[in-house]
Amino acid sequence: MIEAQLSAEDELVQEEDDIAVEGCLKSATSYHLTSKYDIAYHHRTFIPPTIRYEVEETSFDSDILNPVDYFLRYVNQEDFDNFAMYTNIYALQKSGKNLKPTNSFEIKTLIGLHIVMGCLIYPRVRMYWDAIVGMNLFRESMTRDRFFQLRSNLHLVNNLELPSKCTDKMFKVRPLILSIRQRCLQLPLEEYLCVDEQIVPFKGKLAAKQYQREIYAGGTVRVNQFHSPPLISDKEIMKKERGFSSSVTSKGGDIVLTKWLDNRTVVMGFMERLHGGVNP
């Protein structure tokens, strides 16, 4: 019975992945979002909900692997073989000439060098191959011209396989997303998860962001993202002692805004959907 259940779960994951790859089906689920102008607030002391957290014993591998081994658990050898194949195909489509065929080893090297670049940043990419700088890792791993050649042709899918009415904005990187997702689904899911802010500075719009409903959420917020909540003014709170705080709660009880005085004022927002309303 256990094997049958696991098989059914694998089929479900595969079915979800197939739908994502096609990228042409719109979600049938619709969510009702409350406008910020329809949310009314009042002053009440915020009593945080009681959250019981129990740590379950988890078995870990006794042997600590190399970082690359952990990486390959999320992006496997088959993925790299496909990336190399699609890179060769794109180079032929773009110029009509055969790129010196690449392989999975070169693609791994290309990605590894990019990871190093993210940790050791130089003003110009070409500087990593400069003899004066002395980055032997780069010069011994791949020539500079080959690096730029592969980077300009790197592809994870075949462009000609793009469906005519595709709405999947992540189509060109979908295989990578699915591979990482499939591995994540194999990990034990804890009851409480922490999702932090994005670490890449970005001021534009990002279509990949998703609205997550029915979760506890908390963090610093911008007051102008809410419709005139009756928080204590900066002028008044600056007269208080450091550590003073004042909260307002939405009448529905599911949103709490707290202004706190540190060296300057900080506004924290808490939203709760899953385990019932916030105790006013």
Backbone bond lengths (Angstrom), bond angles and torsions (degrees), N, CA, C in turn:
res aa  C-N    CA-C-N  psi(-1)  N-CA   C-N-CA  omega(-1)  CA-C   N-CA-C  phi
1 M - - - 1.471 - - 1.529 110.91 -
2 I 1.355 114.87 -37.84 1.471 118.68 179.82 1.516 110.27 -64.67
3 E 1.369 116.11 -42.12 1.456 119.95 179.05 1.509 111.08 -63.37
4 A 1.347 116.43 -38.68 1.461 119.86 178.90 1.519 110.96 -65.26
5 Q 1.356 116.59 -38.56 1.462 120.39 179.36 1.520 110.98 -66.54
6 L 1.363 116.06 -43.28 1.460 119.41 178.79 1.517 111.12 -63.66
7 S 1.332 115.88 -38.59 1.461 119.81 179.00 1.514 111.03 -63.69
8 A 1.354 115.23 -40.86 1.465 119.32 178.85 1.515 111.24 -64.72
9 E 1.356 116.44 -38.68 1.465 120.11 178.81 1.525 110.46 -66.34
10 D 1.338 116.94 -40.85 1.466 120.02 178.05 1.515 111.27 -62.08
11 E 1.356 116.44 -40.54 1.454 119.86 178.86 1.520 110.78 -64.78
12 L 1.354 116.08 -36.66 1.461 119.72 179.34 1.517 110.78 -66.34
13 V 1.360 116.40 -43.11 1.471 120.20 178.33 1.515 110.34 -62.15
14 Q 1.358 116.66 -42.72 1.452 120.44 179.93 1.518 111.15 -63.76
15 E 1.348 115.61 -39.06 1.466 119.54 -179.95 1.522 110.69 -64.88
16 E 1.356 116.41 -41.23 1.467 119.73 178.69 1.521 110.37 -65.06
17 D 1.327 116.36 -39.99 1.463 120.30 179.66 1.523 111.28 -64.86
18 D 1.344 117.21 -39.94 1.456 120.37 179.44 1.526 110.95 -62.29
19 I 1.335 115.36 -39.96 1.470 119.42 179.31 1.520 110.03 -64.80
20 A 1.341 115.97 -40.77 1.470 119.91 -179.79 1.514 111.45 -65.90
21 V 1.334 116.56 -38.76 1.463 119.98 -179.93 1.512 110.77 -64.25
22 E 1.315 116.49 -43.30 1.460 118.80 179.04 1.515 110.33 -63.57
23 G 1.316 116.27 -38.10 1.460 120.79 173.76 1.505 115.77 61.58
24 C 1.298 117.67 19.76 1.445 119.53 -174.13 1.520 111.90 -118.02
25 L 1.299 116.92 6.03 1.455 120.45 179.44 1.510 109.01 -107.39
26 K 1.279 116.15 132.45 1.456 120.88 179.16 1.524 108.92 -91.87
27 S 1.315 115.51 145.82 1.456 118.96 -179.48 1.515 110.48 -65.88
28 A 1.351 113.50 136.20 1.464 118.53 179.91 1.511 111.36 -84.71
29 T 1.335 116.01 -6.92 1.452 119.94 -178.38 1.518 110.08 -84.69
30 S 1.303 117.32 132.37 1.463 121.76 177.75 1.516 108.55 -121.48
31 Y 1.322 116.25 139.08 1.450 121.27 -179.11 1.521 109.64 -111.80
32 H 1.338 114.23 144.04 1.455 119.21 176.67 1.517 108.19 -93.12
33 L 1.311 117.11 115.38 1.442 122.17 179.55 1.517 110.03 -104.17
34 T 1.332 115.21 130.47 1.460 120.69 179.75 1.519 109.90 -83.48
35 S 1.312 117.23 130.53 1.453 121.23 177.84 1.520 109.47 -67.69
36 K 1.331 116.84 143.10 1.462 120.26 179.61 1.515 111.87 -63.23
37 Y 1.337 116.82 -23.11 1.465 120.44 179.38 1.526 112.08 -74.81
38 D 1.332 117.21 -14.83 1.459 120.96 -179.45 1.521 112.75 -97.03
39 I 1.341 117.18 3.12 1.463 121.05 -178.08 1.529 108.96 -97.63
40 A 1.324 116.47 122.90 1.460 122.12 178.17 1.528 109.29 -105.42
41 Y 1.328 116.71 143.96 1.457 121.56 -177.00 1.528 110.13 -119.78
42 H 1.328 116.12 157.44 1.454 121.44 171.66 1.524 108.71 -146.42
43 H 1.340 116.31 157.89 1.452 121.95 -177.95 1.525 109.66 -80.29
44 R 1.301 116.10 117.14 1.455 122.06 174.49 1.526 108.69 -149.33
45 T 1.314 115.09 150.99 1.449 119.22 178.43 1.521 109.59 -70.37
46 F 1.273 114.81 129.24 1.461 119.54 -178.68 1.522 110.17 -84.86
47 I 1.324 116.06 120.61 1.460 122.03 174.75 1.520 107.56 -107.68
48 P 1.293 118.44 109.95 1.470 119.69 -175.84 1.521 111.22 -63.25
49 P 1.314 117.38 146.10 1.464 120.61 178.24 1.519 110.81 -68.89
50 T 1.309 115.73 152.01 1.456 120.66 178.83 1.522 109.70 -82.02
51 I 1.310 115.71 123.58 1.453 121.32 179.73 1.525 108.38 -116.70
52 R 1.307 115.93 119.25 1.456 120.83 178.70 1.524 108.59 -94.86
53 Y 1.294 114.53 124.60 1.459 119.64 -177.35 1.518 108.58 -120.92
54 E 1.305 115.37 117.86 1.454 121.22 179.33 1.526 109.04 -114.19
55 V 1.307 115.26 130.35 1.453 120.87 -179.32 1.518 108.93 -93.05
56 E 1.321 115.74 122.22 1.453 120.30 177.94 1.527 110.10 -93.94
57 E 1.307 114.41 144.66 1.455 118.68 178.59 1.524 109.90 -68.42
58 T 1.304 115.47 129.97 1.467 121.23 -178.26 1.517 108.71 -122.69
59 S 1.299 115.50 133.86 1.462 119.49 179.31 1.528 109.92 -82.71
60 F 1.298 116.06 133.92 1.452 122.07 179.47 1.530 109.37 -119.36
61 D 1.299 115.04 156.25 1.452 119.17 175.84 1.523 109.45 -65.09
62 S 1.314 115.31 134.34 1.466 119.06 -179.08 1.522 111.79 -68.47
63 D 1.333 116.19 -29.62 1.466 120.29 -179.05 1.525 109.89 -95.02
64 I 1.325 115.27 128.18 1.462 120.25 177.28 1.521 108.41 -83.12
65 L 1.315 116.41 124.52 1.453 121.54 -176.73 1.522 111.17 -84.60
66 N 1.310 115.19 167.80 1.465 120.01 172.38 1.521 109.46 -73.07
67 P 1.341 117.56 154.20 1.471 119.52 -179.89 1.521 113.01 -54.22
68 V 1.330 117.79 -38.42 1.461 119.91 -178.58 1.522 111.30 -65.47
69 D 1.333 117.59 -30.36 1.462 120.74 178.70 1.522 111.03 -67.99
70 Y 1.332 116.67 -38.60 1.462 119.81 175.83 1.525 110.53 -67.41
71 F 1.324 115.84 -38.60 1.462 120.19 178.73 1.522 110.45 -61.13
72 L 1.335 116.47 -41.67 1.465 120.78 -177.45 1.525 112.68 -71.37
73 R 1.319 117.19 -11.21 1.460 119.30 173.90 1.525 111.10 -73.54
74 Y 1.319 116.37 -22.21 1.462 121.13 -179.29 1.529 111.31 -101.60
75 V 1.304 117.25 -35.20 1.461 122.04 176.28 1.522 105.95 -123.68
76 N 1.325 117.06 104.61 1.453 120.51 -169.94 1.532 112.65 -90.92
77 Q 1.323 114.86 -179.29 1.461 120.96 -176.27 1.526 111.88 -61.99
78 E 1.334 116.54 -39.25 1.471 120.12 179.66 1.523 111.00 -60.82
79 D 1.330 116.68 -38.07 1.464 120.21 178.01 1.529 110.51 -61.37
80 F 1.320 116.89 -46.01 1.461 120.21 -179.01 1.524 111.47 -66.03
81 D 1.325 116.69 -35.30 1.467 119.60 176.18 1.531 110.14 -62.18
82 N 1.335 116.50 -41.92 1.466 120.67 179.16 1.523 111.17 -68.24
83 F 1.324 117.23 -40.21 1.467 120.10 179.30 1.529 110.58 -60.92
84 A 1.327 116.23 -41.04 1.462 120.08 178.76 1.525 110.43 -65.20
85 M 1.339 117.07 -42.51 1.466 121.14 -179.40 1.524 110.84 -62.96
86 Y 1.346 117.35 -46.51 1.460 120.30 -177.86 1.527 111.68 -70.68
87 T 1.318 117.47 -28.66 1.467 120.69 174.99 1.524 110.25 -65.78
88 N 1.317 116.92 -42.96 1.468 121.00 177.07 1.529 111.02 -63.62
89 I 1.338 116.01 -40.60 1.472 120.27 179.79 1.520 110.68 -64.72
90 Y 1.338 117.18 -43.81 1.469 119.99 -177.97 1.526 110.80 -65.54
91 A 1.322 117.45 -39.82 1.469 119.98 179.58 1.518 110.69 -60.45
92 L 1.330 116.82 -37.82 1.460 120.78 178.10 1.523 111.25 -70.44
93 Q 1.351 116.72 -39.07 1.463 121.01 179.07 1.528 111.00 -66.31
94 K 1.310 116.85 -36.50 1.470 120.70 -173.37 1.524 112.37 -75.85
95 S 1.317 117.14 -44.53 1.462 120.21 -172.92 1.519 113.67 -112.76
96 G 1.322 116.58 -14.04 1.457 119.62 -175.99 1.509 112.60 76.28
97 K 1.335 115.99 2.76 1.451 120.57 178.27 1.518 109.12 -117.87
98 N 1.288 115.44 147.26 1.457 120.26 179.39 1.521 110.57 -71.84
99 L 1.337 115.17 124.89 1.455 119.84 167.99 1.525 106.61 -71.70
100 K 1.332 116.76 144.04 1.448 117.64 173.13 1.514 106.73 -52.49
101 P 1.331 118.28 114.59 1.472 120.81 -170.12 1.520 112.60 -50.35
102 T 1.311 114.30 130.92 1.461 119.40 176.27 1.520 108.65 -95.22
103 N 1.306 116.44 175.33 1.454 121.56 -179.92 1.522 109.40 -144.13
104 S 1.308 115.19 177.72 1.463 119.57 -175.93 1.532 111.57 -63.12
105 F 1.321 117.37 -33.81 1.467 119.89 179.80 1.525 110.87 -63.54
106 E 1.319 117.13 -43.06 1.461 120.47 178.62 1.524 111.33 -65.69
107 I 1.328 116.97 -38.87 1.466 119.57 179.35 1.524 110.23 -65.38
108 K 1.327 117.00 -40.54 1.464 120.12 175.76 1.526 110.71 -60.59
109 T 1.328 115.58 -43.05 1.473 120.24 178.90 1.519 110.66 -62.46
110 L 1.329 116.38 -43.10 1.465 121.16 179.63 1.523 111.22 -59.37
111 I 1.320 116.50 -46.08 1.469 120.84 -179.91 1.524 110.34 -67.97
112 G 1.322 116.75 -40.60 1.461 119.75 179.03 1.514 112.39 -61.44
113 L 1.337 116.93 -41.04 1.462 119.97 177.85 1.521 111.61 -65.11
114 H 1.319 117.04 -35.87 1.460 119.63 176.47 1.534 111.61 -65.72
115 I 1.324 116.37 -36.66 1.468 119.64 177.17 1.525 110.37 -63.73
116 V 1.331 116.87 -42.02 1.464 120.51 177.48 1.528 110.05 -62.94
117 M 1.329 117.00 -40.54 1.467 120.81 178.26 1.523 111.46 -60.43
118 G 1.317 116.21 -34.03 1.457 119.24 178.99 1.513 112.97 -69.80
119 C 1.340 116.87 -23.19 1.467 121.23 179.38 1.527 112.18 -93.49
120 L 1.317 116.39 -32.10 1.469 121.64 -179.99 1.525 107.50 -123.79
121 I 1.312 115.88 98.09 1.461 121.57 -170.04 1.531 110.58 -94.57
122 Y 1.320 115.33 126.15 1.462 122.79 173.53 1.536 108.86 -112.65
123 P 1.329 116.77 155.64 1.474 119.35 -178.19 1.524 113.34 -62.54
124 R 1.334 117.91 -32.18 1.459 122.32 -178.26 1.522 108.92 -129.93
125 V 1.341 115.27 140.25 1.460 119.75 -178.97 1.520 110.94 -62.40
126 R 1.323 117.04 -36.69 1.460 120.43 -177.16 1.530 112.33 -63.62
127 M 1.304 117.84 -19.63 1.456 121.05 -178.14 1.529 112.55 -65.93
128 Y 1.341 116.92 -23.48 1.462 119.33 -179.28 1.527 111.38 -65.91
129 W 1.331 117.31 -21.98 1.462 121.79 179.01 1.529 112.54 -101.81
130 D 1.325 116.33 2.09 1.459 120.40 -178.66 1.523 109.96 -71.04
131 A 1.315 116.73 130.43 1.464 121.07 -178.63 1.523 111.65 -63.08
132 I 1.336 117.07 -29.92 1.464 120.44 -179.63 1.525 110.82 -68.03
133 V 1.323 115.98 -38.78 1.467 120.36 179.72 1.528 110.21 -67.82
134 G 1.315 116.35 -37.26 1.458 120.12 174.35 1.516 115.29 78.36
135 M 1.341 117.41 33.91 1.457 121.02 176.60 1.532 109.11 -86.80
136 N 1.305 116.63 82.49 1.467 121.14 -176.74 1.523 112.02 -62.76
137 L 1.329 117.07 -29.25 1.462 120.57 -179.74 1.518 110.97 -55.71
138 F 1.307 117.20 -41.28 1.456 121.38 -178.24 1.526 111.47 -74.25
139 R 1.318 115.71 -47.29 1.459 119.31 -176.12 1.524 112.34 -67.09
140 E 1.328 116.38 -29.53 1.460 120.10 -179.59 1.527 112.08 -86.29
141 S 1.339 117.45 -19.97 1.464 120.54 -176.96 1.516 112.50 -88.57
142 M 1.335 116.97 -39.84 1.466 120.49 -174.73 1.521 109.01 -164.02
143 T 1.311 116.96 142.20 1.460 119.09 177.24 1.524 109.84 -69.74
144 R 1.314 114.58 156.83 1.462 119.09 -178.82 1.524 112.01 -62.16
145 D 1.330 116.94 -45.52 1.465 119.81 -178.39 1.528 111.57 -64.41
146 R 1.319 117.08 -38.85 1.461 120.22 178.44 1.522 110.50 -65.74
147 F 1.315 117.16 -36.81 1.465 121.64 178.26 1.526 110.35 -60.39
148 F 1.333 116.50 -50.22 1.464 120.00 -179.71 1.529 111.12 -66.10
149 Q 1.301 116.60 -34.11 1.461 119.99 179.80 1.530 110.60 -65.74
150 L 1.312 116.68 -45.03 1.461 120.08 179.86 1.530 111.37 -69.98
151 R 1.320 116.05 -38.93 1.468 118.89 -177.60 1.522 111.37 -65.10
152 S 1.330 117.29 -35.79 1.466 120.20 -178.96 1.523 112.26 -76.84
153 N 1.334 116.93 -14.24 1.459 119.93 -178.02 1.525 113.32 -114.03
154 L 1.309 117.21 -3.65 1.463 120.70 -175.79 1.532 111.70 -57.96
155 H 1.316 116.75 126.34 1.462 122.68 178.05 1.530 109.90 -142.43
156 L 1.314 114.87 144.18 1.462 120.42 -179.85 1.522 112.46 -103.71
157 V 1.344 117.15 -11.34 1.462 122.15 179.04 1.523 108.46 -140.15
158 N 1.320 114.71 170.32 1.464 120.96 174.43 1.521 108.32 -91.97
159 N 1.303 117.86 118.13 1.466 121.46 -177.54 1.527 112.55 -57.84
160 L 1.313 116.62 -30.56 1.465 120.19 -177.86 1.523 112.40 -71.88
161 E 1.331 117.20 -12.50 1.460 121.22 179.45 1.520 112.53 -92.53
162 L 1.326 116.37 5.41 1.464 120.35 178.35 1.521 109.86 -68.81
163 P 1.357 118.84 120.59 1.465 120.93 179.09 1.523 111.26 -61.11
164 S 1.306 116.52 148.48 1.467 121.29 -175.21 1.515 112.61 -64.16
165 K 1.321 117.83 -32.97 1.465 121.02 -178.52 1.523 110.91 -112.91
166 C 1.284 115.44 35.65 1.467 120.24 -177.11 1.530 110.83 -71.06
167 T 1.323 115.68 131.89 1.468 120.83 176.94 1.525 111.76 -110.92
168 D 1.314 115.91 5.62 1.459 120.53 -178.72 1.525 109.60 -80.51
169 K 1.329 116.88 106.70 1.459 121.36 -178.59 1.526 112.05 -71.83
170 M 1.320 116.29 -13.34 1.460 120.91 -179.83 1.526 111.69 -104.42
171 F 1.316 117.47 19.40 1.460 120.79 -174.09 1.527 112.12 -55.56
172 K 1.315 117.53 -42.20 1.467 120.50 -174.20 1.526 113.38 -72.51
173 V 1.319 117.66 -16.75 1.469 120.05 176.44 1.525 110.97 -120.35
174 R 1.335 116.61 9.60 1.462 120.45 -176.50 1.532 113.29 -57.31
175 P 1.343 121.08 -41.23 1.464 119.21 178.86 1.524 113.39 -57.57
176 L 1.335 116.83 -38.30 1.461 120.35 179.10 1.518 110.42 -67.92
177 I 1.330 116.70 -42.85 1.461 120.73 179.55 1.526 110.71 -62.28
178 L 1.321 116.87 -43.29 1.458 120.95 -178.28 1.524 111.43 -66.93
179 S 1.316 116.63 -38.16 1.456 119.67 179.65 1.523 111.26 -64.19
180 I 1.332 116.52 -44.38 1.466 120.58 178.69 1.521 110.12 -67.33
181 R 1.326 116.63 -41.17 1.467 120.92 -179.66 1.523 111.65 -62.86
182 Q 1.326 116.41 -42.70 1.457 120.29 -178.73 1.521 110.75 -62.66
183 R 1.330 116.45 -37.65 1.460 119.58 177.08 1.525 110.54 -69.12
184 C 1.317 117.16 -40.63 1.471 120.50 -179.76 1.526 111.05 -63.11
185 L 1.327 117.27 -34.85 1.460 120.67 179.16 1.524 112.31 -67.13
186 Q 1.324 116.85 -18.40 1.452 120.54 178.60 1.521 112.46 -83.82
187 L 1.333 117.29 -13.36 1.457 121.42 -178.65 1.520 110.16 -80.48
188 P 1.337 118.53 147.34 1.472 120.80 177.03 1.522 110.31 -63.52
189 L 1.320 116.03 132.52 1.464 121.48 -176.54 1.519 110.13 -93.29
190 E 1.323 115.83 120.59 1.456 120.56 176.97 1.529 109.87 -83.71
191 E 1.318 115.18 159.84 1.465 119.31 -176.11 1.516 111.86 -71.59
192 Y 1.318 116.70 -38.58 1.455 120.48 -177.82 1.529 109.40 -114.98
193 L 1.308 115.36 127.36 1.456 121.35 -178.11 1.522 109.79 -121.10
194 C 1.307 116.62 151.50 1.462 122.22 177.74 1.521 108.84 -115.85
195 V 1.317 116.41 123.23 1.454 122.24 178.32 1.523 107.78 -114.87
196 D 1.315 116.59 117.25 1.458 120.53 -175.36 1.516 110.34 -94.08
197 E 1.316 115.63 179.16 1.455 121.05 -178.86 1.523 110.27 -73.42
198 Q 1.328 116.17 161.58 1.459 119.69 175.60 1.522 108.70 -68.36
199 I 1.328 116.66 145.90 1.464 120.96 -174.21 1.519 112.10 -100.48
200 V 1.330 117.54 -2.29 1.455 120.78 179.20 1.529 109.16 -100.92
201 P 1.325 118.98 121.44 1.475 120.29 178.82 1.523 110.50 -56.79
202 F 1.317 115.90 128.10 1.454 119.05 -174.89 1.518 109.00 -157.40
203 K 1.346 117.73 129.27 1.458 122.11 -177.82 1.519 113.11 -114.69
204 G 1.316 117.23 -4.67 1.461 120.42 -178.61 1.515 112.29 -88.99
205 K 1.323 115.13 -169.44 1.454 121.62 178.15 1.522 109.16 -93.71
206 L 1.310 115.97 141.51 1.453 121.19 -178.58 1.521 109.47 -123.99
207 A 1.325 116.26 112.03 1.463 120.83 -176.59 1.516 111.98 -69.41
208 A 1.339 117.57 -19.00 1.465 120.04 -177.35 1.518 112.40 -76.68
209 K 1.321 117.28 -14.83 1.460 118.91 177.99 1.519 110.11 -65.81
210 Q 1.324 115.88 142.23 1.452 120.88 -179.16 1.512 110.14 -124.90
211 Y 1.340 115.00 147.32 1.455 120.41 174.29 1.518 108.43 -83.48
212 Q 1.325 117.42 119.41 1.448 121.52 -179.17 1.522 108.58 -99.91
213 R 1.328 115.84 114.43 1.461 120.20 -179.96 1.523 110.29 -94.22
214 E 1.316 115.04 159.70 1.454 123.47 174.80 1.523 112.54 59.76
215 I 1.341 115.68 53.00 1.451 119.77 174.60 1.519 109.02 -141.54
216 Y 1.344 115.71 156.15 1.451 120.02 166.93 1.523 107.39 -73.60
217 A 1.307 117.04 136.11 1.456 120.08 177.81 1.524 108.43 -143.65
218 G 1.313 116.07 140.84 1.448 119.26 179.58 1.512 110.78 -156.48
219 G 1.326 115.93 153.17 1.461 120.42 178.95 1.514 110.22 161.77
220 T 1.331 115.83 179.13 1.451 119.80 177.01 1.529 109.78 -70.02
221 V 1.315 115.72 144.59 1.461 120.94 -177.81 1.518 109.68 -134.82
222 R 1.318 115.09 164.28 1.453 121.81 173.78 1.517 108.00 -99.80
223 V 1.306 115.46 126.05 1.463 119.75 -175.42 1.522 111.21 -62.04
224 N 1.338 117.85 -31.75 1.463 119.44 -177.32 1.523 112.55 -69.53
225 Q 1.350 116.83 -6.46 1.457 119.78 174.94 1.532 111.37 -82.76
226 F 1.335 116.16 -7.10 1.460 121.84 177.78 1.525 108.97 -114.33
227 H 1.313 116.06 160.79 1.461 120.34 -176.09 1.518 110.96 -92.02
228 S 1.334 115.64 91.08 1.475 123.99 173.02 1.525 113.78 48.00
229 P 1.338 119.40 57.32 1.468 119.12 175.73 1.526 109.33 -68.15
230 P 1.333 118.20 141.08 1.476 121.40 -174.83 1.523 113.13 -78.69
231 L 1.322 116.50 56.19 1.455 120.42 178.29 1.522 110.76 -76.26
232 I 1.307 116.37 155.19 1.454 120.95 176.32 1.523 108.83 -60.90
233 S 1.315 117.59 141.75 1.465 121.15 -176.87 1.519 110.75 -72.55
234 D 1.328 115.48 157.58 1.458 119.99 177.89 1.523 110.88 -60.81
235 K 1.329 116.48 -36.43 1.465 120.77 -179.10 1.520 110.74 -62.38
236 E 1.332 116.96 -41.67 1.456 120.89 -178.27 1.525 111.99 -74.45
237 I 1.345 116.89 -41.06 1.464 118.66 -175.78 1.519 111.30 -71.23
238 M 1.348 117.84 -26.17 1.456 120.53 179.14 1.523 111.65 -69.10
239 K 1.326 117.16 -14.52 1.465 121.54 176.02 1.524 111.61 -82.16
240 K 1.322 116.55 -11.56 1.458 121.08 -177.93 1.524 110.30 -88.55
241 E 1.349 114.89 171.66 1.448 119.94 177.59 1.528 110.28 -78.35
242 R 1.300 114.40 154.12 1.453 118.73 178.27 1.540 109.76 -60.17
243 G 1.329 116.04 135.54 1.459 121.07 -177.02 1.515 112.90 101.94
244 F 1.347 116.29 -8.97 1.464 119.83 179.09 1.530 109.73 -68.65
245 S 1.322 115.63 145.43 1.462 119.97 177.68 1.518 109.99 -143.35
246 S 1.316 115.56 154.33 1.452 122.48 177.93 1.522 108.02 -142.33
247 S 1.339 116.99 137.53 1.455 121.05 -174.14 1.519 111.73 -123.39
248 V 1.316 114.80 150.95 1.462 121.90 169.38 1.523 107.15 -127.84
249 T 1.332 114.70 145.46 1.454 120.75 -176.98 1.514 109.68 -123.11
250 S 1.317 116.81 140.08 1.457 119.19 175.07 1.522 108.84 -67.07
251 K 1.323 117.23 151.09 1.456 120.95 -177.67 1.525 112.04 -63.40
252 G 1.332 115.73 -23.85 1.456 118.76 175.47 1.517 112.57 -77.02
253 G 1.337 115.77 -13.68 1.448 120.63 176.14 1.506 115.27 81.16
254 D 1.326 117.88 5.96 1.459 118.60 -175.11 1.516 113.52 -106.33
255 I 1.334 118.27 0.06 1.468 121.75 176.82 1.526 108.27 -131.76
256 V 1.314 116.30 130.86 1.462 122.01 177.50 1.521 108.56 -128.57
257 L 1.313 116.85 129.72 1.458 122.66 175.13 1.523 108.19 -115.31
258 T 1.307 116.45 127.91 1.463 121.97 -178.41 1.516 109.66 -124.21
259 K 1.337 116.01 123.49 1.468 119.97 174.09 1.520 107.54 -99.15
260 W 1.323 114.21 126.47 1.454 121.31 -173.74 1.519 108.94 -124.67
261 L 1.343 116.50 140.63 1.457 121.98 -177.76 1.516 109.98 -100.37
262 D 1.320 115.75 113.87 1.462 121.32 172.32 1.524 105.45 -113.84
263 N 1.315 119.53 -131.78 1.463 119.98 170.90 1.521 109.95 -65.78
264 R 1.327 115.56 -27.47 1.458 122.93 172.23 1.526 107.11 -142.41
265 T 1.294 117.12 177.07 1.460 119.74 -178.07 1.524 110.62 -78.98
266 V 1.311 115.35 141.35 1.457 122.72 178.08 1.517 107.74 -130.67
267 V 1.326 116.53 133.61 1.460 120.82 178.34 1.521 108.34 -110.10
268 M 1.329 114.73 124.31 1.450 121.56 178.46 1.525 108.84 -107.97
269 G 1.313 115.35 141.52 1.457 120.59 177.32 1.512 110.46 -119.85
270 F 1.320 116.06 139.58 1.460 121.67 178.37 1.522 108.20 -130.89
271 M 1.307 115.62 130.08 1.460 121.08 177.24 1.513 108.55 -126.41
272 E 1.345 116.38 136.66 1.451 120.76 -176.01 1.512 109.78 -136.16
273 R 1.323 116.23 129.69 1.447 119.81 -176.86 1.518 112.91 -130.69
274 L 1.330 117.24 -29.93 1.448 119.06 -164.89 1.519 113.68 -81.97
275 H 1.329 117.32 -45.71 1.452 119.81 -170.00 1.530 113.40 -101.96
276 G 1.310 118.36 20.21 1.454 120.46 179.86 1.508 110.63 108.13
277 G 1.343 116.43 177.98 1.458 120.51 -175.60 1.512 112.72 -74.81
278 V 1.311 115.50 159.42 1.455 120.70 175.15 1.511 108.63 -72.87
279 N 1.325 116.81 133.75 1.461 119.72 179.81 1.516 109.55 -67.66
280 P 1.330 117.75 120.60 1.465 120.11 -178.67 1.523 110.98 -76.94
